[in-house]
Protein backbone atom coordinates (compact mmCIF):
# COMPACT_ATOMS: atom_id res chain seq x y z
CA UNK A 1 0.00 0.00 0.00
CA UNK A 2 1.57 3.25 -1.14
CA UNK A 3 0.23 5.28 1.78
CA UNK A 4 2.50 3.40 4.18
CA UNK A 5 5.56 4.92 2.51
CA UNK A 6 5.10 8.11 4.53
CA UNK A 7 5.03 6.66 8.04
CA UNK A 8 6.88 8.01 11.02
CA UNK A 9 9.76 5.58 10.56
CA UNK A 10 10.08 6.31 6.85
CA UNK A 11 10.23 10.08 7.39
CA UNK A 12 12.86 10.35 10.09
CA UNK A 13 16.58 9.75 10.16
CA UNK A 14 18.59 8.41 13.09
CA UNK A 15 19.10 11.86 14.62
CA UNK A 16 15.36 12.53 14.55
CA UNK A 17 14.66 9.20 16.20
CA UNK A 18 17.25 9.88 18.91
CA UNK A 19 15.66 13.28 19.49
CA UNK A 20 12.21 11.62 19.74
CA UNK A 21 13.56 9.22 22.39
CA UNK A 22 15.26 12.06 24.23
CA UNK A 23 12.06 14.12 24.22
CA UNK A 24 10.20 11.22 25.83
CA UNK A 25 12.72 10.94 28.67
CA UNK A 26 12.67 14.72 29.17
CA UNK A 27 8.89 14.58 29.51
CA UNK A 28 9.20 11.71 31.97
CA UNK A 29 11.65 13.75 34.07
CA UNK A 30 9.05 16.52 34.25
CA UNK A 31 5.85 14.55 34.76
CA UNK A 32 6.51 11.00 35.99
CA UNK A 33 7.04 10.98 39.75
CA UNK A 34 8.30 7.38 39.88
CA UNK A 35 10.85 8.15 37.16
CA UNK A 36 12.01 11.29 39.00
CA UNK A 37 12.44 9.35 42.25
CA UNK A 38 14.48 6.65 40.54
CA UNK A 39 16.74 9.26 38.96
CA UNK A 40 17.26 10.86 42.35
CA UNK A 41 18.15 7.46 43.87
CA UNK A 42 20.62 6.90 41.03
CA UNK A 43 22.30 10.27 41.66
CA UNK A 44 22.42 9.64 45.42
CA UNK A 45 24.25 6.36 44.85
CA UNK A 46 26.81 8.09 42.63
CA UNK A 47 27.31 10.83 45.25
CA UNK A 48 28.04 8.18 47.88
CA UNK A 49 30.75 6.53 45.80
CA UNK A 50 33.13 8.57 43.68
CA UNK A 51 34.86 5.32 42.67
CA UNK A 52 31.60 3.93 41.36
CA UNK A 53 30.99 7.15 39.47
CA UNK A 54 34.48 6.88 37.94
CA UNK A 55 33.70 3.33 36.85
CA UNK A 56 30.26 4.05 35.39
CA UNK A 57 30.69 7.55 33.96
CA UNK A 58 34.37 7.54 33.01
CA UNK A 59 35.05 3.86 32.36
CA UNK A 60 37.98 3.90 34.77
CA UNK A 61 39.22 0.69 36.32
CA UNK A 62 38.60 0.98 40.06
CA UNK A 63 38.62 -1.22 43.12
CA UNK A 64 35.26 -1.24 44.87
CA UNK A 65 34.73 -1.88 48.55
CA UNK A 66 32.08 -4.40 49.62
CA UNK A 67 29.74 -1.46 50.37
CA UNK A 68 30.35 -0.02 46.91
CA UNK A 69 29.62 -3.38 45.33
CA UNK A 70 26.23 -3.32 47.07
CA UNK A 71 25.70 0.23 45.81
CA UNK A 72 26.59 -0.96 42.31
CA UNK A 73 23.95 -3.70 42.62
CA UNK A 74 21.36 -1.14 43.75
CA UNK A 75 22.41 1.14 40.89
CA UNK A 76 21.89 -1.64 38.36
CA UNK A 77 18.41 -2.41 39.75
CA UNK A 78 17.50 1.27 39.43
CA UNK A 79 18.78 1.35 35.86
CA UNK A 80 16.61 -1.67 35.02
CA UNK A 81 13.56 0.03 36.56
CA UNK A 82 14.29 3.22 34.60
CA UNK A 83 14.62 1.19 31.40
CA UNK A 84 11.30 -0.55 32.02
CA UNK A 85 9.54 2.77 32.58
CA UNK A 86 11.12 4.22 29.43
CA UNK A 87 10.10 1.14 27.42
CA UNK A 88 6.51 1.42 28.61
CA UNK A 89 6.40 5.08 27.65
CA UNK A 90 7.94 4.35 24.23
CA UNK A 91 5.31 1.66 23.68
CA UNK A 92 2.54 4.13 24.52
CA UNK A 93 4.04 6.75 22.20
CA UNK A 94 4.36 4.14 19.45
CA UNK A 95 0.73 3.15 19.86
CA UNK A 96 -0.23 6.82 19.61
CA UNK A 97 1.73 7.10 16.33
CA UNK A 98 0.00 3.94 15.06
CA UNK A 99 -3.41 5.31 16.03
CA UNK A 100 -2.91 8.50 14.02
CA UNK A 101 -1.54 6.54 11.07
CA UNK A 102 -4.52 4.17 11.13
CA UNK A 103 -6.93 7.14 11.37
CA UNK A 104 -5.26 8.79 8.38
CA UNK A 105 -5.53 5.58 6.39
CA UNK A 106 -9.19 5.17 7.41
CA UNK A 107 -8.40 1.81 8.99
CA UNK A 108 -10.14 3.04 12.13
CA UNK A 109 -12.85 5.66 12.46
C-alpha positions as CSV (number, residue, x, y, z in Angstrom):
1,X,0.0,0.0,0.0
2,X,1.6,3.3,-1.1
3,X,0.2,5.3,1.8
4,X,2.5,3.4,4.2
5,X,5.6,4.9,2.5
6,X,5.1,8.1,4.5
7,X,5.0,6.7,8.0
8,X,6.9,8.0,11.0
9,X,9.8,5.6,10.6
10,X,10.1,6.3,6.9
11,X,10.2,10.1,7.4
12,X,12.9,10.3,10.1
13,X,16.6,9.7,10.2
14,X,18.6,8.4,13.1
15,X,19.1,11.9,14.6
16,X,15.4,12.5,14.5
17,X,14.7,9.2,16.2
18,X,17.3,9.9,18.9
19,X,15.7,13.3,19.5
20,X,12.2,11.6,19.7
21,X,13.6,9.2,22.4
22,X,15.3,12.1,24.2
23,X,12.1,14.1,24.2
24,X,10.2,11.2,25.8
25,X,12.7,10.9,28.7
26,X,12.7,14.7,29.2
27,X,8.9,14.6,29.5
28,X,9.2,11.7,32.0
29,X,11.6,13.7,34.1
30,X,9.1,16.5,34.3
31,X,5.8,14.6,34.8
32,X,6.5,11.0,36.0
33,X,7.0,11.0,39.8
34,X,8.3,7.4,39.9
35,X,10.9,8.2,37.2
36,X,12.0,11.3,39.0
37,X,12.4,9.3,42.2
38,X,14.5,6.6,40.5
39,X,16.7,9.3,39.0
40,X,17.3,10.9,42.4
41,X,18.1,7.5,43.9
42,X,20.6,6.9,41.0
43,X,22.3,10.3,41.7
44,X,22.4,9.6,45.4
45,X,24.2,6.4,44.8
46,X,26.8,8.1,42.6
47,X,27.3,10.8,45.2
48,X,28.0,8.2,47.9
49,X,30.7,6.5,45.8
50,X,33.1,8.6,43.7
51,X,34.9,5.3,42.7
52,X,31.6,3.9,41.4
53,X,31.0,7.2,39.5
54,X,34.5,6.9,37.9
55,X,33.7,3.3,36.8
56,X,30.3,4.1,35.4
57,X,30.7,7.5,34.0
58,X,34.4,7.5,33.0
59,X,35.1,3.9,32.4
60,X,38.0,3.9,34.8
61,X,39.2,0.7,36.3
62,X,38.6,1.0,40.1
63,X,38.6,-1.2,43.1
64,X,35.3,-1.2,44.9
65,X,34.7,-1.9,48.5
66,X,32.1,-4.4,49.6
67,X,29.7,-1.5,50.4
68,X,30.3,0.0,46.9
69,X,29.6,-3.4,45.3
70,X,26.2,-3.3,47.1
71,X,25.7,0.2,45.8
72,X,26.6,-1.0,42.3
73,X,24.0,-3.7,42.6
74,X,21.4,-1.1,43.7
75,X,22.4,1.1,40.9
76,X,21.9,-1.6,38.4
77,X,18.4,-2.4,39.7
78,X,17.5,1.3,39.4
79,X,18.8,1.4,35.9
80,X,16.6,-1.7,35.0
81,X,13.6,0.0,36.6
82,X,14.3,3.2,34.6
83,X,14.6,1.2,31.4
84,X,11.3,-0.6,32.0
85,X,9.5,2.8,32.6
86,X,11.1,4.2,29.4
87,X,10.1,1.1,27.4
88,X,6.5,1.4,28.6
89,X,6.4,5.1,27.6
90,X,7.9,4.3,24.2
91,X,5.3,1.7,23.7
92,X,2.5,4.1,24.5
93,X,4.0,6.8,22.2
94,X,4.4,4.1,19.5
95,X,0.7,3.1,19.9
96,X,-0.2,6.8,19.6
97,X,1.7,7.1,16.3
98,X,0.0,3.9,15.1
99,X,-3.4,5.3,16.0
100,X,-2.9,8.5,14.0
101,X,-1.5,6.5,11.1
102,X,-4.5,4.2,11.1
103,X,-6.9,7.1,11.4
104,X,-5.3,8.8,8.4
105,X,-5.5,5.6,6.4
106,X,-9.2,5.2,7.4
107,X,-8.4,1.8,9.0
108,X,-10.1,3.0,12.1
109,X,-12.9,5.7,12.5
